[in-house]
Amino acid sequence: MSTFPSVSPTSRTYVPGNVPSNVQVALDGTYVGFQRGARRIKQTLSLSFSYLTEADMILIKDHFIARKGTFEIFYLPSVIWGDYTTSPVGLNYAWRYSEPPQIQDVSFDRFTVEVKLETISINTDDLIIDAKNADSNSPERVYNIDAGSASATPARLHRINSGLAA
Amino acid sequence: MANFPSIVPNQRVFGLGNNPQEQFESPDGVGTRFIYSNSNRLEQTLSLEFIGLTETQITSITDHFAGQKGSLIPFDLPSEIWSGYSTVPVDSSDYQWRYASTFSVESGGVTGRFNVSIDLVTVPV
């Protein structure tokens, strides 16, 4: 999967999102909450890159275009989290642009870029795709989908053979 | 089609636009997205600020606005608008520009000088 350009931000604002839930409050104030999912949604990250060179600005612009705007997801490199010792968002979440970046001219050949991102929950733990030693004469791919400890033998093996396609 | 007047702006903010798409989200947060074009990006924006223009320069902009029927007819931008870029970020073979809205001409604080802010938006060619 694509990774955001390794450019260190000038400022960073992280919002940890929320568990998807629905809250009902009765007229007398009684509170009932319904959890609708296990993974947090709408974690957001606002990044500001000040006084970038044109080359660094183009890295971000081209990445946004290659991701088809806000459509496709990607990971963040560690440099984005700068002074964090551990990234607060694990690999169970990818990111996508929540809106188009804004590029402002601030000096000759210097640009300030504002980027807003939000998380997309993904299931990296559940899917193992192994094509490391694929032989072009036996192009079988093994997809091992493991539901963890759901049953005694939870792994499911899916073999996809493209029929010796070149 | 008349190009925008060749005047270097004092301030410029470029918005990258977005591919046309639709997004749906279920109650548990799982989303589905549909994209309608892999190549076209809509609503790329360019905000230009011109400070201390002469009356002749202001007139060239207002005349251009009138000639383009306001925000109706798309046009190309001259290289002066992208002054400072070594590579123009929007290819004129892919996109033209049109006025996103009308604009206000303000007094520049000195006799015969004017300030104007102009918002443009792309149109795929």
Interface residues (C-beta under 8 A of the other chain):
Chain A: P20 N22 R36 G37 A38 R39 R40 I41 K42 E54 I58 K61 F64 I65 K68 G69 T70 F71 E99 P100 P101 Q102 I103 Q104 D105 F108 D109 I120 S121
Chain B: Q11 R12 V13 F14 G15 L16 G17 N18 N19 Q21 P27 D28 G29 V30 G31 R33 I35 N38 R41 E43 Q44 G84 Y85 S86 T87 P89
